[in-house]
Amino acid sequence: MLTANLREMADDGLVTRTAYPEVPPRVIYELTGLGESLSPVLDALAEWGEGYQALRAGRG
């Protein structure tokens, strides 16, 4: 499942995939500029999640 998701992200231009012809096989995935542009969105989502957890724990 992870491999399928990573390949889809590569197809969408979010990551690059570099495969090395080795045994065992080695594949490196790296964020593209487009993938890195999601950082503020993911940071905001993480901040929201932390606030929600605090609220659920009675600390909010």
C-alpha positions as CSV (number, residue, x, y, z in Angstrom):
1,M,0.0,0.0,0.0
2,L,2.8,2.4,0.8
3,T,4.5,1.8,-2.5
4,A,1.3,2.4,-4.4
5,N,0.8,5.7,-2.5
6,L,4.4,6.8,-3.2
7,R,4.1,6.0,-6.9
8,E,0.8,7.9,-7.1
9,M,2.5,10.9,-5.4
10,A,5.4,10.6,-7.9
11,D,2.8,10.5,-10.8
12,D,1.3,13.7,-9.3
13,G,4.6,15.5,-9.1
14,L,4.9,15.6,-5.3
15,V,7.9,13.4,-5.0
16,T,10.7,12.1,-7.2
17,R,11.5,8.4,-7.3
18,T,15.0,7.1,-8.0
19,A,15.5,3.4,-8.3
20,Y,18.9,1.8,-8.1
21,P,19.7,-1.5,-9.8
22,E,21.0,-3.3,-6.7
23,V,20.3,-6.4,-4.8
24,P,18.3,-5.9,-2.7
25,P,16.6,-3.2,-4.6
26,R,16.9,0.4,-3.3
27,V,14.5,3.2,-4.0
28,I,14.8,6.8,-2.8
29,Y,11.8,9.2,-2.7
30,E,12.4,12.9,-2.3
31,L,10.0,15.8,-2.1
32,T,9.7,18.1,-5.2
33,G,9.2,21.8,-4.9
34,L,5.5,21.1,-5.3
35,G,5.6,18.6,-2.4
36,E,7.5,21.0,-0.2
37,S,4.8,23.7,-0.9
38,L,2.4,21.5,1.2
39,S,4.5,22.2,4.3
40,P,2.4,25.1,5.6
41,V,-0.8,23.1,5.1
42,L,0.6,20.1,7.0
43,D,2.0,22.4,9.7
44,A,-1.4,23.9,10.2
45,L,-3.0,20.5,10.3
46,A,-0.5,19.3,12.9
47,E,-1.2,22.5,15.0
48,W,-4.9,21.8,14.8
49,G,-4.5,18.2,15.9
50,E,-2.4,19.2,18.9
51,G,-5.1,21.7,19.9
52,Y,-7.8,19.1,19.5
53,Q,-5.9,16.6,21.6
54,A,-5.5,19.2,24.3
55,L,-9.2,20.0,24.2
56,R,-10.1,16.4,24.4
57,A,-7.8,15.9,27.4
58,G,-9.4,18.9,29.2
59,R,-6.5,21.2,28.8
60,G,-8.0,23.5,26.2
